[in-house]
Amino acid sequence: MPKLSQTEDWVEAIRVFIRDTLGNKNWQIRKGERDKVRLGIRFEDGTRTYKYLPYTWQRSNQNEIRHFIEAVHYLHIKKRVPIDEAVERTKKRAPKDSNIPKSKTDPKLLLDAWDKFGVYKVKVTGAITQDTWDKVYKKTFNKLEQVKDSQDANSLLINVGKFNEAGSRTREITVQHIASFLRYAVSKESGYLLDSEIWTPPAKANLKDFKGKKSRQLQEKTGKPTPPIEDDEILELLASLDSPTPEQKKHRVEERAKEWSYAIKLMSTYGLRPIEVLHLQVRRNGKDTVWCTYAKKSGGGIGEERRLFPLHPQWEKDWDLIKLIKNNAPLPRMKQGAGESFKNYLRFNSVWKRLRDEKGVIPYSFRHSYAKRGHLEYRFHERELAPMMGHSIQSHKQYSRWYSEELLEDSFERAVKSREKNSHIPKRK
């Protein structure tokens, strides 16, 4: 576990609010004389002023402190009210100081609420599977368990976020899980397990402060999609699976290799996520068409089933994929989750090991190869290719690096020629 800051979590929560929500790096709170809250303000010309707030430096006053600063900030920054007047006007309306600390929440109550949250998500709503709870949410619980002494929603969200780099996908997921848990724990559905005054999390739209901003290094690392596998590399990998060595035949792994070969052909041809190979159907509507019935669950909702389009169509024909899907041809068992199962199986394959070491490929690289193929060879626009792949246009933006100026110019010229050929363009008289 990363070393946590010695700053009290409620103090850091307010500082994060000032810096990220109010967007002001020139305001700072400190513990002043007689344990009163002191607000330091640095102006654009470099001068400073210090104002004492009518509150004692203690956790029970954190909401009042935050609201006081927010009110002063609005008057001074937005309404251009002089800082002295803004502070005095806010004091007149401010709630009284509380020197009586609120009772602490028993950490056991927090952990018990998490267990009930799991039952609610899996058994009551069916929003996630038991497998997802055991494998994905377990990682969040491990962090929650280490910061269970947090005494309010803000401090808990800050503390669990510290386990991962700011702006990382892992930190984003953790914060989302905890916020969802807290919304449940203070709701009627849970029987109000936690005090809503203390444990109500910010709205979804306001969680960005806890997720943090990506560093330049992380932006560079995550701003590019995973390298795709080129067509000739896919064929080389399949050849290694379809032609088992005598040693492999001896250990009766030929059938297993055949199943994985089939799965890779499906991912490569239809641009599938690893899990989606297990959710395919052939439907008849004038002709046989392949459909994916997997409903991907994400923060944006639940995805819909979609028709699949082969790239390349010749692969679909040569590999007899429609017939295999119709006949429920055996697929590999995926005990650890689809992506992880692919990775575990392929790690012993010499072709895969070379591609992994040289290019950094992962199981999703087959899906990325479909996207690259769709843009560069078939000239699909992102508005067309995104729904074919079952994700949003925004998610598809990661593939924009394959749109070179040359490609766009070629597409433009092709579109203009088509327009001139097929349409009558009125000429100016």
VEXLUMLUM-199031 format. One line per 2 residues: number of its first residue (from 1); their letters; for each residue x, y, z of C-alpha. Coordinates in pm, 1 decimal, m for minus. Last residue first. Layout:
<nodes>
NUM = A = X Y Z ~ ...
</nodes>
This chain:
<nodes>
429 = KR = m2502.4 3083.1 m6541.4 ~ m2358.0 2901.2 m6242.3
427 = KP = m2356.4 2527.9 m6291.5 ~ m2593.9 2289.2 m6120.8
425 = IH = m2427.0 1965.7 m6007.6 ~ m2601.1 1660.5 m6147.5
423 = SN = m2516.4 1364.2 m5936.3 ~ m2363.6 1020.6 m5979.4
421 = KE = m2027.0 1088.4 m6135.8 ~ m1955.2 1420.9 m5970.2
419 = RS = m2050.0 1288.2 m5627.4 ~ m1842.7 972.9 m5670.0
417 = KV = m1541.8 1178.0 m5780.8 ~ m1578.9 1404.4 m5477.0
415 = AR = m1601.8 1107.5 m5237.8 ~ m1289.8 943.2 m5381.5
413 = EF = m1095.9 1269.2 m5360.2 ~ m1196.1 1315.2 m4997.6
411 = SD = m1112.3 956.5 m4903.2 ~ m766.9 993.7 m5057.7
409 = EL = m710.8 1319.8 m4871.0 ~ m816.8 1154.9 m4544.9
407 = LE = m581.9 863.4 m4602.1 ~ m289.4 1090.6 m4685.8
405 = ES = m355.0 1305.8 m4380.1 ~ m325.1 991.1 m4168.9
403 = YW = m618.5 841.4 m3988.3 ~ m452.4 552.0 m3810.3
401 = RS = m385.9 772.9 m3509.1 ~ m763.7 805.3 m3470.2
399 = YQ = m789.8 454.1 m3324.8 ~ m833.7 578.3 m2968.7
397 = KH = m1132.1 780.4 m3090.0 ~ m1339.8 460.3 m3092.7
395 = SQ = m1434.8 508.2 m2730.0 ~ m1585.6 845.8 m2819.2
393 = IS = m1767.3 692.1 m3116.5 ~ m1930.3 453.7 m2873.6
391 = HG = m1878.2 78.6 m2867.7 ~ m2016.4 m232.5 m3032.5
389 = MM = m1757.5 m297.7 m3301.5 ~ m1996.3 m245.3 m3592.9
387 = PA = m2136.2 51.3 m3400.4 ~ m1787.8 214.5 m3401.3
385 = LE = m1705.4 121.0 m3763.0 ~ m1976.0 329.1 m3926.6
383 = RE = m1940.0 657.3 m3735.8 ~ m1561.9 596.4 m3739.4
381 = HF = m1568.7 606.9 m4119.8 ~ m1499.0 283.9 m4304.6
379 = RY = m1219.7 288.2 m4563.1 ~ m1203.7 m89.4 m4614.9
377 = EL = m824.7 m121.5 m4604.7 ~ m712.6 155.6 m4370.7
375 = HG = m1017.0 208.2 m4153.1 ~ m1165.7 m139.4 m4123.7
373 = RK = m823.8 m305.4 m4110.8 ~ m718.9 m80.7 m3822.0
371 = AY = m1038.0 m159.0 m3634.5 ~ m1009.9 m532.9 m3700.4
369 = SH = m646.5 m529.1 m3584.9 ~ m764.0 m366.5 m3262.2
367 = RF = m995.0 m661.9 m3197.5 ~ m707.0 m906.6 m3243.7
365 = SY = m491.9 m684.0 m3019.6 ~ m743.8 m732.7 m2737.9
363 = PI = m565.4 m1059.6 m2651.9 ~ m244.7 m862.2 m2578.7
361 = VG = 37.6 m742.4 m2805.9 ~ 347.9 m567.6 m2668.8
359 = KE = 519.4 m538.0 m3005.9 ~ 850.7 m726.0 m2983.7
357 = DR = 801.8 m922.5 m2660.1 ~ 433.4 m1000.3 m2719.8
355 = LR = 485.4 m1077.1 m3086.7 ~ 770.6 m1316.7 m3002.1
353 = KW = 575.7 m1481.4 m2719.7 ~ 275.1 m1522.8 m2951.8
351 = VS = 482.4 m1702.6 m3215.4 ~ 646.9 m1929.0 m2955.5
349 = NF = 318.8 m2028.7 m2788.7 ~ 358.6 m2079.5 m2412.3
347 = RL = 194.7 m1745.8 m2320.7 ~ m98.5 m1825.1 m2550.6
345 = YN = m300.0 m2021.3 m2295.8 ~ m257.3 m1780.7 m2007.0
343 = KF = m330.0 m1473.0 m2219.1 ~ m644.5 m1618.9 m2370.4
341 = SE = m763.6 m1723.8 m2024.4 ~ m693.3 m1375.7 m1885.6
339 = GA = m903.1 m1212.8 m2155.5 ~ m1191.9 m1456.2 m2113.9
337 = GQ = m1216.1 m1470.6 m1736.3 ~ m1016.0 m1708.7 m1518.2
335 = KM = m1209.5 m2027.5 m1602.8 ~ m1229.5 m1981.1 m1977.4
333 = RP = m1310.5 m2312.5 m2138.5 ~ m1209.1 m2318.3 m2503.3
331 = LP = m1475.2 m2322.9 m2773.2 ~ m1650.3 m2627.2 m2912.7
329 = AN = m1842.9 m2588.3 m3239.8 ~ m2198.2 m2484.4 m3170.6
327 = NK = m2317.1 m2620.9 m3506.0 ~ m2445.1 m2283.7 m3623.8
325 = IL = m2123.4 m2112.9 m3509.4 ~ m1914.4 m2366.5 m3701.0
323 = KI = m2128.0 m2326.7 m4012.5 ~ m2096.7 m1947.5 m4001.5
321 = LD = m1720.2 m1972.0 m3947.0 ~ m1637.0 m2187.5 m4248.0
319 = WD = m1270.1 m2087.2 m4217.4 ~ m1239.5 m2001.2 m4586.8
317 = KE = m1578.0 m1825.2 m4594.5 ~ m1540.0 m1606.3 m4285.4
315 = WQ = m1181.3 m1541.4 m4384.7 ~ m1292.9 m1431.2 m4730.0
313 = PH = m1526.2 m1174.4 m4575.3 ~ m1216.3 m1001.7 m4427.1
311 = LP = m1332.5 m818.8 m4221.6 ~ m1656.8 m993.9 m4134.2
309 = FL = m1959.9 m791.2 m4026.8 ~ m2130.4 m867.1 m3696.8
307 = RR = m2486.2 m776.7 m3606.8 ~ m2524.8 m623.6 m3262.7
305 = EE = m2663.7 m698.2 m2918.6 ~ m2699.8 m390.6 m2702.3
303 = GI = m2469.1 m236.5 m2444.9 ~ m2565.5 m179.2 m2083.7
301 = GG = m2513.3 159.9 m1925.3 ~ m2254.3 436.2 m1948.2
299 = GS = m2053.1 313.4 m1652.0 ~ m2019.4 m18.7 m1826.0
297 = KK = m2200.4 m346.8 m1882.9 ~ m2141.6 m523.2 m2213.9
295 = AY = m2449.1 m711.8 m2333.2 ~ m2323.5 m1016.1 m2524.8
293 = TC = m2566.6 m1121.1 m2796.0 ~ m2323.0 m1102.2 m3089.4
291 = WV = m2488.4 m1169.8 m3424.1 ~ m2379.5 m1349.2 m3740.8
289 = TD = m2591.1 m1329.8 m4055.9 ~ m2725.8 m1608.9 m4276.1
287 = KG = m2922.6 m1483.3 m4572.6 ~ m3272.0 m1359.1 m4644.7
285 = NR = m3304.9 m1296.3 m4274.5 ~ m3159.9 m1601.5 m4101.4
283 = RV = m2978.3 m1561.5 m3771.9 ~ m2648.4 m1714.7 m3664.2
281 = QL = m2566.2 m1667.2 m3298.6 ~ m2258.9 m1569.4 m3093.5
279 = HL = m2206.5 m1521.9 m2720.0 ~ m1894.4 m1717.8 m2620.2
277 = VE = m1671.0 m1532.8 m2867.5 ~ m1784.8 m1213.9 m2693.5
275 = IP = m1562.5 m1265.2 m2386.9 ~ m1244.5 m1201.8 m2588.5
273 = RL = m1379.0 m873.8 m2734.5 ~ m1470.2 m925.2 m3096.6
271 = GY = m1349.2 m763.0 m3418.9 ~ m1547.9 m999.6 m3643.0
269 = TS = m1272.0 m1177.1 m3838.1 ~ m994.1 m1151.1 m3581.9
267 = ML = m1203.2 m1239.9 m3278.9 ~ m1370.9 m1533.9 m3454.3
265 = KI = m1045.2 m1667.6 m3595.9 ~ m888.2 m1637.8 m3250.3
263 = AY = m1169.7 m1846.1 m3097.3 ~ m1134.0 m2114.8 m3364.8
261 = SW = m759.0 m2137.6 m3304.4 ~ m827.4 m2167.9 m2933.8
259 = EK = m1057.5 m2463.8 m2992.5 ~ m811.6 m2631.5 m3231.5
257 = AR = m530.3 m2592.8 m2977.7 ~ m745.6 m2773.0 m2720.5
255 = EE = m811.1 m3053.4 m2964.1 ~ m439.6 m3096.3 m3032.9
253 = VR = m347.5 m3098.0 m2665.6 ~ m331.6 m3474.8 m2640.2
251 = HK = 11.1 m3490.1 m2475.6 ~ 159.5 m3693.1 m2760.5
249 = KQ = m1.5 m3463.9 m3015.7 ~ 175.6 m3169.0 m2855.1
247 = EP = 510.4 m3351.7 m2869.6 ~ 452.8 m3440.0 m3235.0
245 = TP = 404.8 m3068.3 m3303.0 ~ 60.2 m2923.3 m3361.1
243 = SD = m23.8 m2770.1 m3698.4 ~ m344.1 m2570.1 m3644.7
241 = LS = m198.6 m2376.8 m3351.5 ~ 128.3 m2270.6 m3519.9
239 = AL = m62.8 m2198.0 m3841.4 ~ m301.3 m1977.5 m3645.0
237 = LE = m12.0 m1767.4 m3515.6 ~ 132.6 m1725.2 m3864.2
235 = LI = m209.4 m1630.6 m4001.2 ~ m252.3 m1367.5 m3731.7
233 = ED = 97.4 m1236.0 m3801.4 ~ 19.2 m1206.1 m4174.3
231 = DE = m293.1 m1006.1 m4090.8 ~ m113.4 m764.3 m3857.8
229 = IP = m173.2 m784.6 m3485.4 ~ m279.6 m450.2 m3345.5
227 = PT = m71.1 m253.5 m3095.8 ~ m272.2 m153.2 m2788.4
225 = PK = m429.9 183.8 m2843.9 ~ m237.4 505.5 m2781.9
223 = GT = m313.1 765.0 m2518.2 ~ m242.9 527.7 m2232.3
221 = KE = 135.1 564.7 m2198.9 ~ 161.1 920.9 m2322.8
219 = QL = m121.1 1028.5 m2096.0 ~ 39.4 838.2 m1807.7
217 = QR = 367.7 1023.2 m1857.9 ~ 191.0 1360.2 m1884.7
215 = SK = 15.8 1287.3 m1557.4 ~ m348.2 1193.0 m1573.4
213 = KG = m585.9 1398.6 m1364.2 ~ m750.6 1265.4 m1052.0
211 = KF = m1023.6 1010.6 m997.0 ~ m1124.6 1187.9 m676.4
209 = DK = m1165.2 1525.3 m847.2 ~ m1346.9 1360.3 m1137.2
207 = LN = m1623.1 1235.2 m908.3 ~ m1843.8 1540.5 m963.3
205 = AK = m2048.9 1408.4 m1256.5 ~ m2139.7 1098.5 m1058.7
203 = AP = m2289.8 1311.0 m781.2 ~ m2080.9 1343.5 m465.5
201 = PT = m2103.8 1067.3 m206.0 ~ m2359.8 1052.7 78.7
199 = WI = m2171.0 913.3 378.0 ~ m2186.8 1178.2 648.3
197 = ES = m2536.5 1324.9 626.2 ~ m2664.5 999.1 477.0
195 = DL = m2575.4 803.3 791.4 ~ m2502.9 448.0 678.0
193 = LY = m2721.5 136.4 659.3 ~ m3022.0 334.0 538.0
191 = GS = m3242.5 26.8 488.4 ~ m3023.7 m73.0 193.9
189 = EK = m3288.2 m1.2 m68.7 ~ m3390.1 318.6 115.1
187 = SV = m3052.6 465.7 34.3 ~ m2744.4 561.7 235.9
185 = AY = m2561.5 231.2 172.3 ~ m2660.8 219.3 m197.3
183 = RL = m2513.7 558.4 m278.3 ~ m2210.1 457.9 m74.0
181 = FS = m2152.0 143.3 m278.8 ~ m2187.7 330.9 m606.8
179 = AI = m1931.8 586.5 m487.4 ~ m1696.6 307.4 m380.2
177 = HQ = m1722.1 125.0 m714.0 ~ m1679.3 443.5 m916.5
175 = VT = m1373.0 542.6 m714.1 ~ m1216.1 199.6 m769.5
173 = IE = m1293.7 204.7 m1142.7 ~ m1132.3 547.4 m1187.2
171 = RT = m825.8 440.5 m987.3 ~ m779.8 136.6 m1211.0
169 = RS = m825.2 346.7 m1526.3 ~ m546.0 577.2 m1419.6
167 = GA = m608.4 949.5 m1377.9 ~ m412.2 974.6 m1055.7
165 = EN = m194.0 669.4 m997.3 ~ m339.5 397.3 m779.7
163 = FK = m366.9 322.3 m406.8 ~ m431.6 686.1 m324.6
161 = GV = m783.0 669.0 m468.5 ~ m902.9 456.4 m178.3
159 = NI = m806.3 738.0 60.6 ~ m964.8 1021.0 m136.2
157 = LL = m1294.7 838.9 m177.0 ~ m1299.8 751.4 193.6
155 = SN = m1218.7 1109.0 293.6 ~ m1502.7 1245.8 84.4
153 = AD = m1759.7 990.0 200.1 ~ m1697.2 1032.5 571.3
151 = QS = m1503.0 884.6 864.1 ~ m1223.3 687.2 703.5
149 = DK = m1124.1 404.6 941.4 ~ m1201.4 146.4 669.7
147 = VQ = m889.2 254.8 479.8 ~ m722.7 m87.0 449.1
145 = EL = m1049.0 m279.6 408.3 ~ m1161.2 m42.6 134.2
143 = KN = m848.0 m125.5 m65.3 ~ m911.4 m500.8 m48.4
141 = FT = m1278.0 m431.7 m122.5 ~ m1186.2 m263.9 m450.5
139 = KK = m989.5 m568.7 m562.3 ~ m1279.0 m793.2 m460.2
137 = YV = m1504.8 m588.3 m687.3 ~ m1330.3 m735.2 m992.8
135 = KD = m1283.1 m1104.2 m912.8 ~ m1557.0 m1211.3 m671.5
133 = WT = m1811.6 m950.1 m779.9 ~ m1747.1 m1017.4 m1147.9
131 = DQ = m1788.1 m1393.2 m1092.7 ~ m2110.0 m1337.8 m901.1
129 = TI = m2243.9 m1155.6 m1204.4 ~ m2324.6 m787.2 m1217.4
127 = AG = m2642.9 m580.0 m1238.8 ~ m2850.3 m880.1 m1130.4
125 = TV = m3065.3 m639.6 m928.3 ~ m3135.0 m847.9 m617.3
123 = KV = m2881.4 m1132.5 m628.0 ~ m2564.2 m979.1 m770.5
121 = KY = m2574.5 m606.8 m695.8 ~ m2786.2 m632.9 m378.7
119 = VG = m2589.9 m926.5 m239.6 ~ m2267.3 m735.3 m301.1
117 = FK = m2402.7 m421.5 m132.8 ~ m2491.3 m634.7 170.5
115 = DW = m2124.3 m733.1 198.4 ~ m2019.9 m367.7 162.4
113 = AD = m2258.7 m266.5 441.5 ~ m2087.9 m517.9 669.5
111 = LL = m1754.0 m356.9 586.9 ~ m1877.5 m7.7 675.0
109 = LK = m2044.2 m122.9 996.5 ~ m1720.0 m297.2 1095.3
107 = PD = m1538.5 35.2 1057.1 ~ m1761.7 178.2 1337.3
105 = TK = m1861.4 525.3 1229.2 ~ m1734.3 797.9 1456.6
103 = SK = m1968.6 1012.9 1660.0 ~ m1982.2 1373.6 1556.3
101 = PI = m1740.7 1602.5 1729.9 ~ m1895.6 1860.2 1962.1
99 = NS = m1729.6 2196.1 1916.1 ~ m1979.4 2296.7 1651.3
97 = DK = m1945.2 2646.6 1508.2 ~ m2265.6 2824.2 1417.6
95 = PA = m2416.6 2823.5 1071.6 ~ m2300.6 3100.4 834.0
93 = RK = m2533.9 3375.5 717.1 ~ m2363.5 3671.1 886.0
91 = KT = m2020.3 3517.7 833.7 ~ m2075.0 3509.0 455.8
89 = RE = m2129.9 3884.7 438.5 ~ m1816.0 3941.0 648.2
87 = VA = m1601.1 3718.2 425.4 ~ m1724.5 3875.8 99.6
85 = ED = m1677.9 4226.8 245.4 ~ m1315.0 4158.7 329.2
83 = IP = m1254.8 3989.7 m9.1 ~ m1394.2 4274.9 m217.2
81 = VR = m1703.2 4158.9 m415.1 ~ m1618.6 4078.2 m778.0
79 = KK = m1936.9 3871.4 m825.0 ~ m1770.4 3556.5 m958.9
77 = IH = m1436.1 3565.2 m779.1 ~ m1520.2 3742.3 m453.4
75 = LY = m1882.6 3644.4 m399.5 ~ m1845.3 3291.9 m534.0
73 = HV = m1522.2 3228.2 m344.3 ~ m1675.1 3352.5 m20.2
71 = AE = m1970.0 3114.6 m63.4 ~ m1746.2 2817.9 m149.7
69 = IF = m1521.4 2892.5 146.8 ~ m1817.8 2891.6 384.7
67 = HR = m1962.4 2574.5 228.5 ~ m1631.6 2392.8 276.0
65 = IE = m1591.7 2505.8 634.3 ~ m1951.9 2413.3 717.4
63 = NQ = m1903.0 2067.3 570.0 ~ m1575.9 2013.6 757.6
61 = NS = m1703.4 2127.9 1096.1 ~ m1726.3 1783.7 1260.4
59 = RQ = m1371.0 1708.6 1146.1 ~ m1206.4 1976.0 1359.0
57 = WT = m1024.6 2310.5 1321.1 ~ m1278.6 2531.1 1498.7
55 = YP = m1500.0 2750.8 1282.4 ~ m1571.0 3123.0 1242.0
53 = LY = m1321.6 3149.3 954.4 ~ m1005.8 3352.2 1000.2
51 = KY = m885.4 3544.3 698.3 ~ m529.4 3576.6 572.0
49 = TR = m411.5 3804.8 295.1 ~ m139.4 3772.8 36.3
47 = TG = 29.8 3982.9 m229.1 ~ 172.7 3820.5 m543.3
45 = DE = 3.0 4048.7 m796.2 ~ m242.2 3772.0 m886.5
43 = FR = m364.4 3744.4 m529.8 ~ m267.0 3480.9 m272.5
41 = IG = m537.7 3390.0 m20.9 ~ m481.2 3207.2 308.1
39 = LR = m787.3 3084.1 495.8 ~ m729.9 3020.7 867.3
37 = VK = m946.9 2772.4 1054.8 ~ m942.4 2828.8 1432.0
35 = DR = m740.9 2611.0 1670.4 ~ m675.9 2905.6 1903.2
33 = EG = m444.8 3050.8 1639.5 ~ m453.0 2897.7 1292.9
31 = KR = m484.3 2555.4 1138.1 ~ m437.2 2604.8 767.1
29 = IQ = m655.4 2646.1 460.0 ~ m532.2 2734.7 111.0
27 = WN = m644.3 2957.4 m174.3 ~ m415.7 3031.6 m471.0
25 = KN = m469.4 2698.0 m643.4 ~ m828.6 2782.8 m731.2
23 = GL = m1030.7 2558.0 m959.2 ~ m1335.3 2561.1 m733.2
21 = TD = m1375.4 2187.1 m788.9 ~ m1006.5 2101.0 m829.0
19 = RI = m807.3 2317.6 m589.0 ~ m1072.2 2415.5 m335.9
17 = FV = m1235.1 2071.9 m328.8 ~ m897.6 1896.3 m310.0
15 = RI = m809.5 2118.6 m14.8 ~ m1138.9 2033.3 153.2
13 = AE = m1077.1 1659.2 110.8 ~ m720.4 1702.6 234.5
11 = VW = m852.6 1848.2 556.2 ~ m1101.4 1563.9 599.6
9 = DE = m823.1 1309.7 541.2 ~ m594.9 1450.9 808.8
7 = TQ = m257.7 1532.9 658.0 ~ m5.2 1257.2 730.5
5 = SL = m24.5 1149.6 366.4 ~ m66.3 778.7 302.6
3 = KP = 227.2 558.7 210.9 ~ 134.0 347.2 m86.6
1 = M = 0.0 0.0 0.0
</nodes>
